[in-house]
């Protein structure tokens, strides 16, 4: 999975100019506050992962990487339909690793200026007894 993320970063580094970086790591309380003010949450995991745990109510399910770690070819397009570069967006995955790498690439190379990475992902969300929907 990390190899795919590094490949994405390398691709973005070669293809796009650098933009102002603003990746912020947030906990679940901060995520709830962001969502309450209208910041969209994008769950980047795979359909089997969504089926296994469910997702946070209101989350947009946009798979970023397939089961082999390959970047989904339509990810950026689908993300832009939810939040365009320059708009705030929160990202969640299983533990926060994929979204950390992806968020950094989005802010440094794609033009997203305010990306929030949910620390410890859906694992922490569920361990705190917070609700999910299937």
Secondary structure, DSSP 8 states (H G I E B T S, - for coil): -HHHHHHHHHHHHHHS------EEEE-HHHHHHHHHTT-EEEE-S-HHHHHHH-B-TT-EE---B-TTS-B-TTHHHHHHHHS-TTSEEEEE-SSSHHHHHHHHHIIIII---EEEEETTHHHHHHHTT---B-
